Amino acid sequence: MTEPIDKKLILRESLALQRTTLANQTTLLAFLRTAMYFAVAGLSTRNVLQIENSFLIELAFYSISFVILVLGILNFFKHKKMISENRKHVGDYKLQYYE
């Protein structure tokens, strides 16, 4: 005999997945914001700093911005895949509950 599935468990798992999805989206936006800050720093470097190698500093800021952007996008899709795998687990609970 199987144990009855608790309806509260399904709801709690579903809400936890929604919170995790929102946290993943928020993290992506934080990565994008940080990448834009570095890009703006690169744009303003030449005007603010009156030194010989300002182009190298500007290039460093652009490179850092690009790396942060790529890391943020990769992180987002990696966690999105993990979340979707856990969503299937909650789906199994639903199947057992509705049978």
N, CA, C and O of each residue as an XYZ file, in Angstrom:
396
protein
N       0.844     -1.183      0.000
C       0.000      0.000      0.000
C       0.889      1.246      0.000
O       1.830      1.353      0.787
N       0.583      2.153     -0.868
C       1.380      3.369     -0.945
C       0.797      4.420     -0.011
O      -0.401      4.436      0.271
N       1.679      5.297      0.459
C       1.247      6.377      1.328
C       0.504      7.428      0.512
O       0.862      7.684     -0.637
N      -0.509      8.028      1.084
C      -1.207      9.089      0.343
C      -0.291     10.301      0.174
O       0.482     10.642      1.069
N      -0.392     10.931     -0.972
C       0.418     12.105     -1.277
C      -0.220     13.327     -0.632
O      -1.420     13.564     -0.769
N       0.576     14.074      0.051
C       0.110     15.281      0.724
C       0.005     16.418     -0.284
O       0.979     16.757     -0.956
N      -1.172     16.997     -0.382
C      -1.388     18.095     -1.326
C      -0.534     19.311     -0.969
O      -0.122     20.062     -1.853
N      -0.266     19.509      0.338
C       0.569     20.630      0.770
C       1.998     20.469      0.273
O       2.676     21.453     -0.021
N       2.456     19.213      0.180
C       3.800     18.947     -0.323
C       3.930     19.391     -1.777
O       4.936     19.988     -2.162
N       2.919     19.101     -2.575
C       2.945     19.495     -3.985
C       2.985     21.012     -4.097
O       3.765     21.561     -4.876
N       2.149     21.688     -3.322
C       2.109     23.153     -3.361
C       3.432     23.743     -2.888
O       3.949     24.677     -3.502
N       3.983     23.208     -1.806
C       5.244     23.731     -1.274
C       6.380     23.545     -2.277
O       7.187     24.453     -2.479
N       6.444     22.374     -2.904
C       7.477     22.120     -3.912
C       7.311     23.043     -5.110
O       8.291     23.572     -5.634
N       6.078     23.234     -5.537
C       5.808     24.099     -6.692
C       6.197     25.545     -6.392
O       6.807     26.207     -7.232
N       5.854     26.035     -5.214
C       6.210     27.404     -4.839
C       7.713     27.568     -4.686
O       8.264     28.611     -5.036
N       8.376     26.546     -4.167
C       9.836     26.606     -4.035
C      10.491     26.696     -5.414
O      11.469     27.423     -5.591
N       9.961     25.967     -6.380
C      10.516     26.037     -7.734
C      10.276     27.415     -8.355
O      11.135     27.932     -9.069
N       9.126     28.001     -8.087
C       8.865     29.342     -8.605
C       9.813     30.366     -7.987
O      10.317     31.248     -8.682
N      10.056     30.250     -6.685
C      10.998     31.163     -6.025
C      12.403     30.981     -6.586
O      13.131     31.953     -6.786
N      12.774     29.742     -6.835
C      14.100     29.472     -7.382
C      14.224     30.029     -8.794
O      15.274     30.555     -9.162
N      13.172     29.920     -9.582
C      13.187     30.488    -10.929
C      13.347     32.005    -10.874
O      14.129     32.578    -11.633
N      12.615     32.649     -9.983
C      12.735     34.105     -9.842
C      14.120     34.512     -9.348
O      14.667     35.525     -9.784
N      14.683     33.724     -8.444
C      16.034     34.023     -7.963
C      17.050     33.878     -9.089
O      18.001     34.656     -9.170
N      16.858     32.890     -9.957
C      17.758     32.706    -11.095
C      17.671     33.899    -12.047
O      18.692     34.372    -12.546
N      16.462     34.381    -12.296
C      16.294     35.549    -13.157
C      16.912     36.792    -12.524
O      17.526     37.604    -13.216
N      16.753     36.941    -11.222
C      17.343     38.078    -10.530
C      18.863     38.044    -10.607
O      19.511     39.078    -10.765
N      19.424     36.845    -10.493
C      20.872     36.705    -10.584
C      21.361     37.072    -11.978
O      22.400     37.716    -12.120
N      20.622     36.670    -13.010
C      20.998     37.054    -14.374
C      20.985     38.574    -14.521
O      21.894     39.151    -15.118
N      19.967     39.214    -13.984
C      19.902     40.673    -14.076
C      21.057     41.337    -13.318
O      21.556     42.377    -13.746
N      21.479     40.753    -12.214
C      22.630     41.293    -11.472
C      23.903     41.168    -12.301
O      24.719     42.090    -12.331
N      24.077     40.033    -12.972
C      25.233     39.871    -13.861
C      25.191     40.906    -14.990
O      26.214     41.510    -15.314
N      24.013     41.113    -15.588
C      23.885     42.095    -16.673
C      24.195     43.504    -16.182
O      24.877     44.272    -16.861
N      23.692     43.835    -15.006
C      23.946     45.161    -14.441
C      25.440     45.375    -14.196
O      25.973     46.442    -14.501
N      26.110     44.368    -13.648
C      27.545     44.483    -13.392
C      28.328     44.612    -14.694
O      29.277     45.391    -14.780
N      27.923     43.840    -15.713
C      28.587     43.934    -17.013
C      28.399     45.327    -17.613
O      29.324     45.872    -18.216
N      27.213     45.902    -17.453
C      26.983     47.245    -17.983
C      27.810     48.286    -17.236
O      28.283     49.248    -17.841
N      27.990     48.106    -15.917
C      28.830     49.039    -15.153
C      30.262     49.034    -15.682
O      30.883     50.087    -15.827
N      30.774     47.850    -15.966
C      32.129     47.782    -16.502
C      32.200     48.372    -17.910
O      33.196     49.002    -18.264
N      31.159     48.177    -18.711
C      31.136     48.758    -20.055
C      31.102     50.290    -19.980
O      31.792     50.962    -20.747
N      30.320     50.833    -19.078
C      30.259     52.293    -18.899
C      31.594     52.814    -18.389
O      32.038     53.890    -18.789
N      32.234     52.053    -17.508
C      33.562     52.450    -17.031
C      34.542     52.485    -18.197
O      35.389     53.376    -18.271
N      34.434     51.529    -19.100
C      35.292     51.531    -20.286
C      35.023     52.717    -21.195
O      35.949     53.299    -21.760
N      33.752     53.072    -21.334
C      33.400     54.221    -22.171
C      33.926     55.534    -21.602
O      34.372     56.409    -22.344
N      33.872     55.662    -20.289
C      34.254     56.941    -19.686
C      35.737     57.037    -19.342
O      36.205     58.100    -18.936
N      36.469     55.964    -19.493
C      37.886     55.975    -19.104
C      38.698     56.984    -19.908
O      39.491     57.739    -19.345
N      38.505     56.996    -21.198
C      39.308     57.872    -22.055
C      39.065     59.354    -21.741
O      39.987     60.166    -21.814
N      37.827     59.696    -21.394
C      37.506     61.090    -21.097
C      37.961     61.518    -19.701
O      38.353     62.667    -19.495
N      37.908     60.598    -18.758
C      38.230     60.946    -17.375
C      39.734     60.886    -17.131
O      40.305     61.805    -16.544
N      40.367     59.825    -17.572
C      41.801     59.656    -17.330
C      42.595     60.240    -18.495
O      42.424     59.828    -19.642
N      43.426     61.160    -18.205
C      44.267     61.773    -19.232
C      45.675     61.174    -19.146
O      46.641     61.873    -18.842
N      45.771     59.885    -19.415
C      47.070     59.212    -19.382
C      47.317     58.551    -20.733
O      46.414     58.430    -21.560
N      48.548     58.132    -20.934
C      48.944     57.580    -22.230
C      48.236     56.269    -22.558
O      47.751     56.099    -23.677
N      48.169     55.357    -21.623
C      47.643     54.025    -21.899
C      46.173     53.874    -21.492
O      45.771     52.817    -21.006
N      45.392     54.899    -21.682
C      43.978     54.800    -21.318
C      43.253     53.793    -22.217
O      42.247     53.211    -21.810
N      43.760     53.586    -23.433
C      43.151     52.604    -24.330
C      43.254     51.193    -23.751
O      42.318     50.402    -23.874
N      44.381     50.876    -23.124
C      44.554     49.552    -22.524
C      43.610     49.355    -21.338
O      43.052     48.273    -21.157
N      43.438     50.381    -20.550
C      42.509     50.301    -19.420
C      41.080     50.157    -19.937
O      40.285     49.381    -19.407
N      40.772     50.920    -20.982
C      39.449     50.837    -21.601
C      39.200     49.426    -22.145
O      38.115     48.872    -21.965
N      40.180     48.861    -22.794
C      40.070     47.504    -23.324
C      39.908     46.485    -22.199
O      39.163     45.517    -22.352
N      40.583     46.685    -21.088
C      40.447     45.786    -19.933
C      39.022     45.831    -19.380
O      38.446     44.792    -19.057
N      38.456     47.034    -19.271
C      37.078     47.149    -18.793
C      36.101     46.455    -19.739
O      35.189     45.764    -19.285
N      36.282     46.631    -21.043
C      35.410     45.965    -22.013
C      35.550     44.446    -21.929
O      34.557     43.724    -22.023
N      36.763     43.968    -21.753
C      36.990     42.527    -21.655
C      36.326     41.958    -20.404
O      35.677     40.913    -20.459
N      36.489     42.641    -19.290
C      35.863     42.198    -18.046
C      34.344     42.200    -18.197
O      33.671     41.277    -17.738
N      33.812     43.223    -18.831
C      32.377     43.311    -19.058
C      31.878     42.132    -19.888
O      30.846     41.540    -19.571
N      32.599     41.792    -20.940
C      32.192     40.677    -21.796
C      32.257     39.348    -21.039
O      31.357     38.518    -21.164
N      33.312     39.150    -20.259
C      33.463     37.903    -19.486
C      32.330     37.766    -18.466
O      31.766     36.682    -18.314
N      31.998     38.837    -17.777
C      30.912     38.801    -16.791
C      29.588     38.496    -17.480
O      28.783     37.724    -16.959
N      29.356     39.091    -18.639
C      28.125     38.839    -19.379
C      28.018     37.376    -19.787
O      26.966     36.759    -19.616
N      29.096     36.816    -20.324
C      29.083     35.412    -20.754
C      28.903     34.485    -19.552
O      28.128     33.531    -19.623
N      29.602     34.750    -18.457
C      29.455     33.929    -17.262
C      28.026     33.987    -16.710
O      27.488     32.972    -16.267
N      27.429     35.152    -16.739
C      26.052     35.292    -16.263
C      25.069     34.510    -17.108
O      24.167     33.865    -16.573
N      25.230     34.559    -18.421
C      24.332     33.822    -19.313
C      24.520     32.316    -19.140
O      23.543     31.569    -19.093
N      25.772     31.869    -19.046
C      26.027     30.439    -18.837
C      25.455     29.972    -17.499
O      24.857     28.900    -17.416
N      25.639     30.775    -16.462
C      25.101     30.450    -15.140
C      23.578     30.347    -15.187
O      22.998     29.442    -14.588
N      22.936     31.264    -15.894
C      21.477     31.270    -15.991
C      20.974     29.979    -16.629
O      20.072     29.332    -16.098
N      21.559     29.600    -17.778
C      21.068     28.415    -18.468
C      21.404     27.125    -17.722
O      20.645     26.158    -17.786
N      22.532     27.106    -17.015
C      22.885     25.925    -16.218
C      21.860     25.716    -15.104
O      21.383     24.601    -14.889
N      21.527     26.797    -14.401
C      20.566     26.673    -13.317
C      19.141     26.458    -13.840
O      18.332     25.800    -13.186
N      18.839     27.007    -15.004
C      17.519     26.786    -15.590
C      17.314     25.307    -15.901
O      16.223     24.771    -15.707
N      18.362     24.654    -16.383
C      18.286     23.219    -16.664
C      18.080     22.435    -15.369
O      17.268     21.511    -15.325
N      18.809     22.798    -14.323
C      18.658     22.115    -13.033
C      17.247     22.307    -12.468
O      16.674     21.382    -11.892
N      16.697     23.495    -12.632
C      15.340     23.764    -12.143
C      14.322     22.937    -12.909
O      13.392     22.392    -12.314
N      14.487     22.838    -14.220
C      13.532     22.058    -15.011
C      13.602     20.571    -14.660
O      12.581     19.884    -14.708
N      14.777     20.066    -14.310
C      14.886     18.673    -13.871
C      14.149     18.456    -12.557
O      13.523     17.413    -12.371
N      14.211     19.410    -11.654
C      13.479     19.295    -10.395
C      11.980     19.452    -10.596
O      11.191     18.895     -9.832
N      11.584     20.199    -11.608
C      10.160     20.364    -11.907
C       9.554     19.021    -12.312
O       8.397     18.744    -11.997
N      10.326     18.189    -13.007
C       9.851     16.854    -13.370
C       9.599     16.026    -12.121
O       8.658     15.235    -12.076
N      10.439     16.206    -11.104
C      10.268     15.470     -9.849
C       8.939     15.835     -9.184
O       8.228     14.964     -8.682
N       8.613     17.128     -9.188
C       7.335     17.567     -8.624
C       6.196     17.036     -9.476
O       5.129     16.708     -8.957
N       6.420     16.950    -10.783
C       5.400     16.389    -11.670
C       5.076     14.950    -11.323
O       3.931     14.528    -11.482
N       6.055     14.181    -10.850
C       5.799     12.813    -10.425
C       4.862     12.785     -9.223
O       3.984     11.926     -9.141
N       5.041     13.709     -8.301
C       4.124     13.797     -7.171
C       2.699     14.045     -7.658
O       1.745     13.436     -7.172
N       2.575     14.952     -8.628
C       1.249     15.282     -9.145
C       0.611     14.061     -9.797
O      -0.585     13.824     -9.622
N       1.389     13.284    -10.547
C       0.859     12.098    -11.189
C       0.351     11.102    -10.151
O      -0.719     10.515    -10.314
N       1.120     10.918     -9.089
C       0.699      9.992     -8.043
C      -0.549     10.515     -7.317
O      -1.407      9.734     -6.906
N      -0.638     11.803     -7.168
C      -1.770     12.384     -6.436
C      -3.068     12.244     -7.223
O      -4.116     11.947     -6.651
N      -2.999     12.460     -8.536
C      -4.210     12.466     -9.336
C      -4.655     11.080     -9.760
O      -5.729     10.940    -10.346
N      -3.866     10.050     -9.485
C      -4.278      8.686     -9.870
C      -5.319      8.148     -8.948
O      -5.777      7.019     -9.125
